[in-house]
Amino acid sequence: IIFSACAVVLLCLKSHSRGREMSCRPRVIRVFRNGDPHHAGERVMLKASINTMQKLYDQVNSQVKLVTGGCRKLLRPNGQQVSELADFVDGEAVLALSGEPLSREHMPAGALA
């Protein structure tokens, strides 16, 4: 059975504990600007309202404020592109790119930790 990210979020949203609605804890990623070695990164929460990659790119644009344009790609520090919401791991670091190539020589130190 193949689950989409939306289906997983919907399954996770409503669980009941002692009559109260509780939601699953959203995953948090740290997003760094590509080529900015001094950028400390921004915490971005993957809440249920972020259910497409475009919505995530919009959130990254509002929080990270890339100098080179709008976010079009998110890469892991090893260069692997993350193209599905379900592929994100809680606490992982990713680099935001707007179209430029990955800058390995100016990698933010926090992205490597």
TORKOL-4160 file (C-alpha; in steps of 0.2 Angstrom, whole numbers, padded with zeros to 4 digits, m for minus):
113
<pt num="1" X="0000" Y="0000" Z="0000"/>
<pt num="2" X="0007" Y="0017" Z="m0005"/>
<pt num="3" X="0002" Y="0032" Z="0006"/>
<pt num="4" X="0004" Y="0050" Z="0001"/>
<pt num="5" X="0010" Y="0063" Z="0013"/>
<pt num="6" X="m0008" Y="0069" Z="0014"/>
<pt num="7" X="m0015" Y="0053" Z="0019"/>
<pt num="8" X="m0001" Y="0050" Z="0032"/>
<pt num="9" X="m0005" Y="0068" Z="0039"/>
<pt num="10" X="m0024" Y="0064" Z="0040"/>
<pt num="11" X="m0021" Y="0048" Z="0049"/>
<pt num="12" X="m0010" Y="0057" Z="0061"/>
<pt num="13" X="m0021" Y="0072" Z="0064"/>
<pt num="14" X="m0034" Y="0066" Z="0075"/>
<pt num="15" X="m0031" Y="0054" Z="0089"/>
<pt num="16" X="m0041" Y="0054" Z="0105"/>
<pt num="17" X="m0034" Y="0054" Z="0123"/>
<pt num="18" X="m0046" Y="0055" Z="0138"/>
<pt num="19" X="m0059" Y="0064" Z="0127"/>
<pt num="20" X="m0047" Y="0077" Z="0121"/>
<pt num="21" X="m0042" Y="0079" Z="0103"/>
<pt num="22" X="m0023" Y="0078" Z="0101"/>
<pt num="23" X="m0013" Y="0081" Z="0085"/>
<pt num="24" X="0004" Y="0072" Z="0081"/>
<pt num="25" X="0019" Y="0083" Z="0083"/>
<pt num="26" X="0024" Y="0091" Z="0067"/>
<pt num="27" X="0041" Y="0087" Z="0060"/>
<pt num="28" X="0054" Y="0102" Z="0061"/>
<pt num="29" X="0068" Y="0104" Z="0048"/>
<pt num="30" X="0081" Y="0117" Z="0049"/>
<pt num="31" X="0083" Y="0126" Z="0032"/>
<pt num="32" X="0099" Y="0135" Z="0027"/>
<pt num="33" X="0103" Y="0147" Z="0013"/>
<pt num="34" X="0114" Y="0140" Z="0000"/>
<pt num="35" X="0131" Y="0148" Z="m0001"/>
<pt num="36" X="0130" Y="0158" Z="0015"/>
<pt num="37" X="0142" Y="0151" Z="0028"/>
<pt num="38" X="0136" Y="0162" Z="0041"/>
<pt num="39" X="0118" Y="0158" Z="0041"/>
<pt num="40" X="0112" Y="0150" Z="0057"/>
<pt num="41" X="0097" Y="0142" Z="0048"/>
<pt num="42" X="0078" Y="0144" Z="0051"/>
<pt num="43" X="0067" Y="0131" Z="0060"/>
<pt num="44" X="0053" Y="0127" Z="0048"/>
<pt num="45" X="0038" Y="0116" Z="0055"/>
<pt num="46" X="0030" Y="0104" Z="0043"/>
<pt num="47" X="0012" Y="0107" Z="0049"/>
<pt num="48" X="m0003" Y="0099" Z="0042"/>
<pt num="49" X="m0007" Y="0115" Z="0032"/>
<pt num="50" X="0009" Y="0112" Z="0022"/>
<pt num="51" X="0003" Y="0098" Z="0012"/>
<pt num="52" X="0012" Y="0101" Z="m0005"/>
<pt num="53" X="0030" Y="0105" Z="m0009"/>
<pt num="54" X="0024" Y="0122" Z="m0016"/>
<pt num="55" X="0017" Y="0127" Z="0000"/>
<pt num="56" X="0033" Y="0122" Z="0009"/>
<pt num="57" X="0043" Y="0132" Z="m0004"/>
<pt num="58" X="0032" Y="0147" Z="0000"/>
<pt num="59" X="0035" Y="0145" Z="0019"/>
<pt num="60" X="0053" Y="0144" Z="0016"/>
<pt num="61" X="0053" Y="0160" Z="0006"/>
<pt num="62" X="0044" Y="0169" Z="0020"/>
<pt num="63" X="0056" Y="0163" Z="0033"/>
<pt num="64" X="0073" Y="0161" Z="0025"/>
<pt num="65" X="0073" Y="0175" Z="0013"/>
<pt num="66" X="0084" Y="0169" Z="0000"/>
<pt num="67" X="0094" Y="0183" Z="m0009"/>
<pt num="68" X="0095" Y="0175" Z="m0026"/>
<pt num="69" X="0076" Y="0173" Z="m0028"/>
<pt num="70" X="0062" Y="0161" Z="m0023"/>
<pt num="71" X="0065" Y="0143" Z="m0017"/>
<pt num="72" X="0064" Y="0130" Z="m0030"/>
<pt num="73" X="0074" Y="0116" Z="m0023"/>
<pt num="74" X="0078" Y="0109" Z="m0006"/>
<pt num="75" X="0094" Y="0098" Z="m0005"/>
<pt num="76" X="0102" Y="0088" Z="0009"/>
<pt num="77" X="0120" Y="0093" Z="0013"/>
<pt num="78" X="0126" Y="0078" Z="0003"/>
<pt num="79" X="0117" Y="0085" Z="m0013"/>
<pt num="80" X="0102" Y="0074" Z="m0013"/>
<pt num="81" X="0086" Y="0083" Z="m0018"/>
<pt num="82" X="0071" Y="0081" Z="m0007"/>
<pt num="83" X="0056" Y="0081" Z="m0018"/>
<pt num="84" X="0042" Y="0074" Z="m0007"/>
<pt num="85" X="0035" Y="0080" Z="0010"/>
<pt num="86" X="0036" Y="0062" Z="0016"/>
<pt num="87" X="0055" Y="0061" Z="0013"/>
<pt num="88" X="0059" Y="0074" Z="0027"/>
<pt num="89" X="0066" Y="0068" Z="0043"/>
<pt num="90" X="0062" Y="0077" Z="0059"/>
<pt num="91" X="0077" Y="0088" Z="0064"/>
<pt num="92" X="0086" Y="0086" Z="0048"/>
<pt num="93" X="0096" Y="0100" Z="0039"/>
<pt num="94" X="0092" Y="0105" Z="0021"/>
<pt num="95" X="0099" Y="0119" Z="0010"/>
<pt num="96" X="0087" Y="0130" Z="0000"/>
<pt num="97" X="0091" Y="0134" Z="m0018"/>
<pt num="98" X="0083" Y="0146" Z="m0030"/>
<pt num="99" X="0091" Y="0138" Z="m0046"/>
<pt num="100" X="0110" Y="0141" Z="m0043"/>
<pt num="101" X="0121" Y="0125" Z="m0041"/>
<pt num="102" X="0125" Y="0119" Z="m0023"/>
<pt num="103" X="0139" Y="0128" Z="m0015"/>
<pt num="104" X="0149" Y="0115" Z="m0006"/>
<pt num="105" X="0164" Y="0126" Z="m0002"/>
<pt num="106" X="0153" Y="0139" Z="0006"/>
<pt num="107" X="0142" Y="0127" Z="0016"/>
<pt num="108" X="0134" Y="0134" Z="0032"/>
<pt num="109" X="0143" Y="0125" Z="0047"/>
<pt num="110" X="0126" Y="0121" Z="0055"/>
<pt num="111" X="0120" Y="0111" Z="0039"/>
<pt num="112" X="0135" Y="0099" Z="0042"/>
<pt num="113" X="0131" Y="0095" Z="0060"/>
